[in-house]
Amino acid sequence: MRQEAIDQAIAVRADFQGGAVKPLAFVRRGREHRIVRVNARWIDRMPRHPHFYFSVTDESGDVYQLQLQAGDLVWWLDSVTLES
């Protein structure tokens, strides 16, 4: 396994229900990655607007860290840990 820092804005399809958000899929380099599991979620409340973080696993088994910045509603891909 190897980890790569990415730090780029991405398009994410998510479900907002009952005051909670659940990422379902995202697009990176023109390819859709379907999320099969949300491994963890946490909130950083130190910035002016909270940042919501998600550790997710896609269909290939790679683990991504996503971030939703609440102030501007932009999703960021922070890093990936590649299975192969």
N, CA, C and O atoms as a Tinker XYZ file with bonds, in Angstrom:
   336  protein
     1  N      0.846000   -1.177000    0.000000    73     2
     2  CA     0.000000    0.000000    0.000000    64     1     3
     3  C      0.891000    1.240000    0.000000    63     2     4     5
     4  O      1.965000    1.262000    0.601000    81     3
     5  N      0.411000    2.259000   -0.688000    73     3     6
     6  CA     1.121000    3.539000   -0.674000    64     5     7
     7  C      0.117000    4.671000   -0.592000    63     6     8     9
     8  O     -0.991000    4.590000   -1.123000    81     7
     9  N      0.536000    5.732000    0.088000    73     7    10
    10  CA    -0.352000    6.885000    0.264000    64     9    11
    11  C      0.159000    8.055000   -0.567000    63    10    12    13
    12  O      1.361000    8.314000   -0.631000    81    11
    13  N     -0.790000    8.765000   -1.208000    73    11    14
    14  CA    -0.485000    9.944000   -2.014000    64    13    15
    15  C     -1.320000   11.118000   -1.514000    63    14    16    17
    16  O     -2.526000   10.989000   -1.302000    81    15
    17  N     -0.670000   12.260000   -1.329000    73    15    18
    18  CA    -1.405000   13.489000   -1.033000    64    17    19
    19  C     -1.921000   14.043000   -2.354000    63    18    20    21
    20  O     -1.187000   14.047000   -3.343000    81    19
    21  N     -3.170000   14.511000   -2.393000    73    19    22
    22  CA    -3.756000   14.989000   -3.643000    64    21    23
    23  C     -4.144000   16.461000   -3.548000    63    22    24    25
    24  O     -3.680000   17.263000   -4.359000    81    23
    25  N     -4.972000   16.838000   -2.592000    73    23    26
    26  CA    -5.364000   18.228000   -2.354000    64    25    27
    27  C     -5.925000   18.906000   -3.605000    63    26    28    29
    28  O     -5.348000   19.868000   -4.114000    81    27
    29  N     -7.065000   18.387000   -4.096000    73    27    30
    30  CA    -7.716000   19.014000   -5.250000    64    29    31
    31  C     -9.232000   18.995000   -5.090000    63    30    32    33
    32  O     -9.798000   18.084000   -4.485000    81    31
    33  N     -9.874000   20.020000   -5.646000    73    31    34
    34  CA   -11.332000   20.082000   -5.622000    64    33    35
    35  C    -11.887000   19.024000   -6.562000    63    34    36    37
    36  O    -11.341000   18.796000   -7.642000    81    35
    37  N    -12.969000   18.381000   -6.153000    73    35    38
    38  CA   -13.585000   17.327000   -6.966000    64    37    39
    39  C    -15.103000   17.451000   -6.920000    63    38    40    41
    40  O    -15.659000   18.142000   -6.067000    81    39
    41  N    -15.758000   16.769000   -7.850000    73    39    42
    42  CA   -17.221000   16.666000   -7.864000    64    41    43
    43  C    -17.613000   15.422000   -7.076000    63    42    44    45
    44  O    -17.084000   14.336000   -7.310000    81    43
    45  N    -18.539000   15.589000   -6.147000    73    43    46
    46  CA   -18.995000   14.473000   -5.304000    64    45    47
    47  C    -20.508000   14.392000   -5.384000    63    46    48    49
    48  O    -21.203000   15.407000   -5.325000    81    47
    49  N    -21.010000   13.171000   -5.518000    73    47    50
    50  CA   -22.446000   12.918000   -5.403000    64    49    51
    51  C    -22.670000   12.446000   -3.969000    63    50    52    53
    52  O    -22.036000   11.492000   -3.519000    81    51
    53  N    -23.573000   13.115000   -3.254000    73    51    54
    54  CA   -23.776000   12.801000   -1.842000    64    53    55
    55  C    -25.252000   12.827000   -1.508000    63    54    56    57
    56  O    -26.059000   13.436000   -2.211000    81    55
    57  N    -25.586000   12.159000   -0.429000    73    55    58
    58  CA   -26.946000   12.115000    0.095000    64    57    59
    59  C    -26.981000   12.966000    1.362000    63    58    60    61
    60  O    -26.219000   12.725000    2.298000    81    59
    61  N    -27.861000   13.956000    1.389000    73    59    62
    62  CA   -28.053000   14.798000    2.568000    64    61    63
    63  C    -29.408000   14.429000    3.152000    63    62    64    65
    64  O    -30.451000   14.684000    2.549000    81    63
    65  N    -29.377000   13.821000    4.346000    73    63    66
    66  CA   -30.634000   13.345000    4.920000    64    65    67
    67  C    -30.568000   13.440000    6.439000    63    66    68    69
    68  O    -29.593000   13.005000    7.053000    81    67
    69  N    -31.592000   14.003000    7.034000    73    67    70
    70  CA   -31.686000   14.069000    8.488000    64    69    71
    71  C    -30.543000   14.830000    9.138000    63    70    72    73
    72  O    -30.141000   14.500000   10.254000    81    71
    73  N    -30.012000   15.841000    8.462000    73    71    74
    74  CA   -28.925000   16.621000    9.029000    64    73    75
    75  C    -27.555000   15.992000    8.885000    63    74    76    77
    76  O    -26.580000   16.510000    9.429000    81    75
    77  N    -27.460000   14.887000    8.162000    73    75    78
    78  CA   -26.179000   14.205000    7.957000    64    77    79
    79  C    -25.895000   14.099000    6.465000    63    78    80    81
    80  O    -26.811000   14.084000    5.643000    81    79
    81  N    -24.619000   14.027000    6.133000    73    79    82
    82  CA   -24.220000   13.884000    4.738000    64    81    83
    83  C    -23.481000   12.557000    4.565000    63    82    84    85
    84  O    -22.693000   12.150000    5.419000    81    83
    85  N    -23.755000   11.890000    3.437000    73    83    86
    86  CA   -23.091000   10.626000    3.130000    64    85    87
    87  C    -22.616000   10.684000    1.678000    63    86    88    89
    88  O    -23.439000   10.700000    0.763000    81    87
    89  N    -21.284000   10.715000    1.452000    73    87    90
    90  CA   -20.782000   10.700000    0.078000    64    89    91
    91  C    -21.073000    9.350000   -0.584000    63    90    92    93
    92  O    -20.897000    8.297000    0.029000    81    91
    93  N    -21.521000    9.396000   -1.841000    73    91    94
    94  CA   -21.881000    8.177000   -2.569000    64    93    95
    95  C    -20.905000    7.852000   -3.689000    63    94    96    97
    96  O    -20.636000    6.681000   -3.957000    81    95
    97  N    -20.369000    8.880000   -4.349000    73    95    98
    98  CA   -19.439000    8.692000   -5.468000    64    97    99
    99  C    -18.732000   10.015000   -5.728000    63    98   100   101
   100  O    -19.220000   11.077000   -5.340000    81    99
   101  N    -17.573000    9.941000   -6.391000    73    99   102
   102  CA   -16.859000   11.148000   -6.785000    64   101   103
   103  C    -16.143000   10.902000   -8.100000    63   102   104   105
   104  O    -15.922000    9.759000   -8.501000    81   103
   105  N    -15.784000   11.996000   -8.765000    73   103   106
   106  CA   -15.105000   11.910000  -10.052000    64   105   107
   107  C    -13.678000   12.407000   -9.882000    63   106   108   109
   108  O    -13.440000   13.499000   -9.365000    81   107
   109  N    -12.739000   11.593000  -10.325000    73   107   110
   110  CA   -11.315000   11.956000  -10.317000    64   109   111
   111  C    -10.718000   11.554000  -11.650000    63   110   112   113
   112  O    -10.830000   10.402000  -12.069000    81   111
   113  N    -10.084000   12.505000  -12.313000    73   111   114
   114  CA    -9.458000   12.260000  -13.620000    64   113   115
   115  C    -10.453000   11.675000  -14.618000    63   114   116   117
   116  O    -10.113000   10.787000  -15.400000    81   115
   117  N    -11.683000   12.181000  -14.583000    73   115   118
   118  CA   -12.700000   11.757000  -15.535000    64   117   119
   119  C    -13.329000   10.409000  -15.247000    63   118   120   121
   120  O    -14.151000    9.940000  -16.034000    81   119
   121  N    -12.972000    9.777000  -14.150000    73   119   122
   122  CA   -13.503000    8.455000  -13.809000    64   121   123
   123  C    -14.327000    8.539000  -12.528000    63   122   124   125
   124  O    -13.900000    9.137000  -11.540000    81   123
   125  N    -15.509000    7.933000  -12.558000    73   123   126
   126  CA   -16.343000    7.907000  -11.356000    64   125   127
   127  C    -15.884000    6.789000  -10.425000    63   126   128   129
   128  O    -15.672000    5.652000  -10.846000    81   127
   129  N    -15.738000    7.137000   -9.169000    73   127   130
   130  CA   -15.391000    6.166000   -8.119000    64   129   131
   131  C    -16.617000    6.011000   -7.237000    63   130   132   133
   132  O    -17.028000    6.961000   -6.571000    81   131
   133  N    -17.197000    4.835000   -7.227000    73   131   134
   134  CA   -18.353000    4.579000   -6.360000    64   133   135
   135  C    -17.860000    4.194000   -4.973000    63   134   136   137
   136  O    -16.979000    3.349000   -4.813000    81   135
   137  N    -18.447000    4.831000   -3.992000    73   135   138
   138  CA   -18.061000    4.581000   -2.602000    64   137   139
   139  C    -18.858000    3.389000   -2.080000    63   138   140   141
   140  O    -20.089000    3.382000   -2.105000    81   139
   141  N    -18.127000    2.385000   -1.609000    73   139   142
   142  CA   -18.793000    1.194000   -1.091000    64   141   143
   143  C    -18.863000    1.190000    0.437000    63   142   144   145
   144  O    -19.646000    0.451000    1.033000    81   143
   145  N    -18.017000    2.043000    1.069000    73   143   146
   146  CA   -18.039000    2.077000    2.532000    64   145   147
   147  C    -17.505000    3.418000    3.022000    63   146   148   149
   148  O    -16.508000    3.930000    2.512000    81   147
   149  N    -18.179000    3.969000    4.008000    73   147   150
   150  CA   -17.653000    5.131000    4.738000    64   149   151
   151  C    -16.992000    4.553000    5.985000    63   150   152   153
   152  O    -17.667000    4.028000    6.870000    81   151
   153  N    -15.666000    4.656000    6.045000    73   151   154
   154  CA   -14.902000    4.044000    7.135000    64   153   155
   155  C    -14.939000    4.875000    8.413000    63   154   156   157
   156  O    -15.005000    4.332000    9.516000    81   155
   157  N    -14.897000    6.189000    8.254000    73   155   158
   158  CA   -14.893000    7.097000    9.407000    64   157   159
   159  C    -15.354000    8.472000    8.949000    63   158   160   161
   160  O    -15.287000    8.800000    7.765000    81   159
   161  N    -15.817000    9.259000    9.888000    73   159   162
   162  CA   -16.199000   10.644000    9.619000    64   161   163
   163  C    -15.861000   11.461000   10.856000    63   162   164   165
   164  O    -15.996000   10.992000   11.986000    81   163
   165  N    -15.415000   12.700000   10.620000    73   163   166
   166  CA   -15.101000   13.594000   11.717000    64   165   167
   167  C    -15.245000   15.039000   11.245000    63   166   168   169
   168  O    -15.287000   15.314000   10.045000    81   167
   169  N    -15.319000   15.955000   12.208000    73   167   170
   170  CA   -15.552000   17.370000   11.914000    64   169   171
   171  C    -14.448000   18.196000   12.550000    63   170   172   173
   172  O    -14.100000   17.996000   13.714000    81   171
   173  N    -13.898000   19.130000   11.774000    73   171   174
   174  CA   -12.959000   20.112000   12.300000    64   173   175
   175  C    -13.739000   21.417000   12.446000    63   174   176   177
   176  O    -14.113000   22.029000   11.445000    81   175
   177  N    -13.984000   21.841000   13.668000    73   175   178
   178  CA   -14.781000   23.039000   13.927000    64   177   179
   179  C    -13.912000   24.281000   14.158000    63   178   180   181
   180  O    -14.441000   25.343000   14.488000    81   179
   181  N    -12.605000   24.166000   13.993000    73   179   182
   182  CA   -11.708000   25.292000   14.245000    64   181   183
   183  C    -11.788000   26.384000   13.177000    63   182   184   185
   184  O    -11.729000   27.564000   13.524000    81   183
   185  N    -11.920000   26.045000   11.905000    73   183   186
   186  CA   -12.063000   27.145000   10.940000    64   185   187
   187  C    -13.373000   27.895000   11.190000    63   186   188   189
   188  O    -14.219000   27.454000   11.969000    81   187
   189  N    -13.518000   29.020000   10.525000    73   187   190
   190  CA   -14.747000   29.810000   10.688000    64   189   191
   191  C    -15.983000   28.974000   10.373000    63   190   192   193
   192  O    -16.983000   29.041000   11.088000    81   191
   193  N    -15.912000   28.189000    9.304000    73   191   194
   194  CA   -16.983000   27.267000    8.938000    64   193   195
   195  C    -16.439000   25.848000    9.067000    63   194   196   197
   196  O    -15.298000   25.595000    8.681000    81   195
   197  N    -17.223000   24.923000    9.599000    73   195   198
   198  CA   -16.726000   23.559000    9.810000    64   197   199
   199  C    -16.282000   22.882000    8.510000    63   198   200   201
   200  O    -16.787000   23.175000    7.427000    81   199
   201  N    -15.330000   21.978000    8.657000    73   199   202
   202  CA   -14.913000   21.097000    7.576000    64   201   203
   203  C    -15.301000   19.681000    7.988000    63   202   204   205
   204  O    -14.955000   19.224000    9.078000    81   203
   205  N    -16.021000   18.992000    7.106000    73   203   206
   206  CA   -16.479000   17.626000    7.361000    64   205   207
   207  C    -15.561000   16.671000    6.601000    63   206   208   209
   208  O    -15.400000   16.800000    5.387000    81   207
   209  N    -14.966000   15.721000    7.302000    73   207   210
   210  CA   -14.013000   14.791000    6.704000    64   209   211
   211  C    -14.604000   13.387000    6.655000    63   210   212   213
   212  O    -15.378000   12.986000    7.524000    81   211
   213  N    -14.218000   12.655000    5.616000    73   211   214
   214  CA   -14.691000   11.289000    5.425000    64   213   215
   215  C    -13.542000   10.422000    4.940000    63   214   216   217
   216  O    -12.828000   10.797000    4.011000    81   215
   217  N    -13.363000    9.281000    5.555000    73   215   218
   218  CA   -12.491000    8.238000    5.022000    64   217   219
   219  C    -13.426000    7.253000    4.336000    63   218   220   221
   220  O    -14.320000    6.691000    4.969000    81   219
   221  N    -13.214000    7.043000    3.024000    73   219   222
   222  CA   -14.115000    6.183000    2.258000    64   221   223
   223  C    -13.314000    5.163000    1.452000    63   222   224   225
   224  O    -12.153000    5.388000    1.110000    81   223
   225  N    -13.956000    4.053000    1.161000    73   223   226
   226  CA   -13.363000    3.018000    0.315000    64   225   227
   227  C    -14.172000    2.924000   -0.960000    63   226   228   229
   228  O    -15.401000    2.870000   -0.925000    81   227
   229  N    -13.466000    2.905000   -2.105000    73   227   230
   230  CA   -14.174000    2.767000   -3.387000    64   229   231
   231  C    -14.228000    1.302000   -3.790000    63   230   232   233
   232  O    -13.730000    0.432000   -3.076000    81   231
   233  N    -14.844000    1.037000   -4.953000    73   231   234
   234  CA   -15.072000   -0.336000   -5.390000    64   233   235
   235  C    -13.782000   -1.107000   -5.657000    63   234   236   237
   236  O    -13.811000   -2.338000   -5.682000    81   235
   237  N    -12.655000   -0.428000   -5.857000    73   235   238
   238  CA   -11.388000   -1.128000   -6.100000    64   237   239
   239  C    -10.626000   -1.413000   -4.807000    63   238   240   241
   240  O     -9.590000   -2.076000   -4.834000    81   239
   241  N    -11.134000   -0.915000   -3.672000    73   239   242
   242  CA   -10.484000   -1.155000   -2.388000    64   241   243
   243  C     -9.548000   -0.041000   -1.953000    63   242   244   245
   244  O     -8.962000   -0.113000   -0.873000    81   243
   245  N     -9.397000    1.002000   -2.790000    73   243   246
   246  CA    -8.564000    2.138000   -2.414000    64   245   247
   247  C     -9.298000    2.992000   -1.389000    63   246   248   249
   248  O    -10.525000    3.092000   -1.421000    81   247
   249  N     -8.549000    3.608000   -0.479000    73   247   250
   250  CA    -9.129000    4.419000    0.596000    64   249   251
   251  C     -8.804000    5.884000    0.331000    63   250   252   253
   252  O     -7.642000    6.245000    0.147000    81   251
   253  N     -9.825000    6.716000    0.313000    73   251   254
   254  CA    -9.695000    8.137000    0.021000    64   253   255
   255  C    -10.127000    8.950000    1.228000    63   254   256   257
   256  O    -11.013000    8.545000    1.980000    81   255
   257  N     -9.487000   10.109000    1.405000    73   255   258
   258  CA    -9.952000   11.057000    2.410000    64   257   259
   259  C    -10.580000   12.227000    1.681000    63   258   260   261
   260  O     -9.913000   12.937000    0.928000    81   259
   261  N    -11.881000   12.424000    1.914000    73   259   262
   262  CA   -12.635000   13.513000    1.314000    64   261   263
   263  C    -12.924000   14.560000    2.381000    63   262   264   265
   264  O    -12.961000   14.263000    3.575000    81   263
   265  N    -13.127000   15.785000    1.924000    73   263   266
   266  CA   -13.409000   16.884000    2.833000    64   265   267
   267  C    -14.483000   17.776000    2.206000    63   266   268   269
   268  O    -14.376000   18.170000    1.045000    81   267
   269  N    -15.503000   18.083000    2.978000    73   267   270
   270  CA   -16.527000   19.029000    2.557000    64   269   271
   271  C    -16.342000   20.299000    3.371000    63   270   272   273
   272  O    -16.470000   20.282000    4.596000    81   271
   273  N    -16.039000   21.402000    2.692000    73   271   274
   274  CA   -15.867000   22.678000    3.371000    64   273   275
   275  C    -17.225000   23.377000    3.410000    63   274   276   277
   276  O    -17.753000   23.783000    2.374000    81   275
   277  N    -17.778000   23.512000    4.600000    73   275   278
   278  CA   -19.147000   23.995000    4.762000    64   277   279
   279  C    -19.322000   25.444000    4.323000    63   278   280   281
   280  O    -20.408000   25.813000    3.877000    81   279
   281  N    -18.303000   26.267000    4.433000    73   279   282
   282  CA   -18.429000   27.683000    4.090000    64   281   283
   283  C    -18.770000   27.920000    2.636000    63   282   284   285
   284  O    -19.608000   28.766000    2.323000    81   283
   285  N    -18.123000   27.174000    1.732000    73   283   286
   286  CA   -18.359000   27.372000    0.301000    64   285   287
   287  C    -18.935000   26.130000   -0.384000    63   286   288   289
   288  O    -19.121000   26.121000   -1.601000    81   287
   289  N    -19.213000   25.090000    0.391000    73   287   290
   290  CA   -19.778000   23.834000   -0.120000    64   289   291
   291  C    -18.941000   23.238000   -1.253000    63   290   292   293
   292  O    -19.474000   22.789000   -2.268000    81   291
   293  N    -17.633000   23.242000   -1.058000    73   291   294
   294  CA   -16.706000   22.637000   -2.016000    64   293   295
   295  C    -16.142000   21.364000   -1.406000    63   294   296   297
   296  O    -15.745000   21.332000   -0.241000    81   295
   297  N    -16.116000   20.308000   -2.227000    73   295   298
   298  CA   -15.516000   19.036000   -1.824000    64   297   299
   299  C    -14.051000   19.013000   -2.252000    63   298   300   301
   300  O    -13.707000   19.482000   -3.337000    81   299
   301  N    -13.198000   18.469000   -1.397000    73   299   302
   302  CA   -11.778000   18.310000   -1.694000    64   301   303
   303  C    -11.384000   16.851000   -1.517000    63   302   304   305
   304  O    -11.873000   16.165000   -0.619000    81   303
   305  N    -10.508000   16.395000   -2.374000    73   303   306
   306  CA    -9.883000   15.086000   -2.224000    64   305   307
   307  C     -8.519000   15.338000   -1.609000    63   306   308   309
   308  O     -7.630000   15.880000   -2.267000    81   307
   309  N     -8.345000   14.950000   -0.353000    73   307   310
   310  CA    -7.097000   15.223000    0.365000    64   309   311
   311  C     -6.010000   14.213000    0.050000    63   310   312   313
   312  O     -4.863000   14.582000   -0.205000    81   311
   313  N     -6.376000   12.922000    0.068000    73   311   314
   314  CA    -5.352000   11.881000   -0.128000    64   313   315
   315  C     -6.003000   10.574000   -0.543000    63   314   316   317
   316  O     -7.216000   10.390000   -0.449000    81   315
   317  N     -5.142000    9.670000   -1.010000    73   315   318
   318  CA    -5.570000    8.320000   -1.343000    64   317   319
   319  C     -4.530000    7.337000   -0.839000    63   318   320   321
   320  O     -3.330000    7.599000   -0.914000    81   319
   321  N     -4.990000    6.212000   -0.329000    73   319   322
   322  CA    -4.130000    5.089000    0.004000    64   321   323
   323  C     -4.489000    3.991000   -0.965000    63   322   324   325
   324  O     -5.584000    3.431000   -0.916000    81   323
   325  N     -3.544000    3.686000   -1.858000    73   323   326
   326  CA    -3.781000    2.725000   -2.929000    64   325   327
   327  C     -3.569000    1.308000   -2.446000    63   326   328   329
   328  O     -2.574000    1.008000   -1.786000    81   327
   329  N     -4.507000    0.438000   -2.777000    73   327   330
   330  CA    -4.449000   -0.966000   -2.385000    64   329   331
   331  C     -3.333000   -1.690000   -3.126000    63   330   332   333
   332  O     -2.635000   -2.521000   -2.545000    81   331
   333  N     -3.162000   -1.375000   -4.411000    73   331   334
   334  CA    -2.144000   -2.110000   -5.191000    64   333   335
   335  C     -0.979000   -1.229000   -5.560000    63   334   336
   336  O     -0.041000   -1.688000   -6.212000    81   335
